[in-house]
Amino acid sequence: MKRIAVAAVGIPAAFCLVYLGGWALAVTLSILAGLGAVELYRLASTRGVRPLVVAGLLGAVALPPVMLLSSPGRNLDGRWVVLAGAAWLILIMLLALRVRTPTDHPLAAVAITAFGALYTGGLPATLIWLRESPAAPTALAATWLVFLPLVLTWICDSLAMLGGSMIGGPRLAPVLSPKKTWAGGLTGAVGAVILGPLYGMLALQPVGVRIPLPALMLVGLAIGTLGQLGDIAESLFKREAGVKDSGTFFPGHGGVLDRLDSLYWGIPVTVIILRAFHAA
């Protein structure tokens, strides 16, 4: 019931935020990035690694606004983005030099600090480039375009769970995610490939967004495979930390990482594919 209640509130809220776009969406993604980074840093701390949390959070929450300002039609020069990223990495290393000794695992601390910000802040923030895409002529069209990877991910997860429970069979990743099966994974992947073109026909074409059929099928395949692998990859982190969930932010769903793990991979891959087909 908790999962249903969260979905009943969260999906309409997400639709409204994406429809508004701009700073409303960027700030929301920044909040989720900060929460996700805190969860990831907490996982690392259970293994004796002490990330530079403040610097990591600064990078995580800054990435969605940077994505917004560097999107089509905005004025931020991409070279400044690269230079700002370089300055941020230097800041992390300076902080490590100041507050970490050789016995404090400084290399691991710097690595997890940078990775945490890019993983929780940078990957999902590519959603903004979909929302700001010139391929979507209206706010409603851009919203449905953004929901392409979201809907396919949710459907893939549901079909994978259904296929796994009904068919069973060999485990996909018995150590990392014992409940996932090859049958469930294949069911989710095939469903995503089929539903990609259906989504294009039923949701995108009516609002004026034209995406080639091969691109939609490839997005479905990417979501159905890499999205599930993103889920398993997050389980790898949790198993090392010895926890079942990364947090409790979403009742019934776990933490931010638990809820967004598949989307961390699925969203940027969707952007890459659509850009390759000049469809976003």
Salt bridges, closest charged atoms under 4 A:
ASP77 OD2 - ARG79 NH2 2.71
ASP104 OD1 - ARG50 NH1 3.76
GLU132 OE1 - ARG74 NH2 3.67
ASP231 OD2 - LYS180 NZ 3.23
GLU234 OE1 - LYS238 NZ 3.67
ASP258 OD1 - LYS238 NZ 2.78
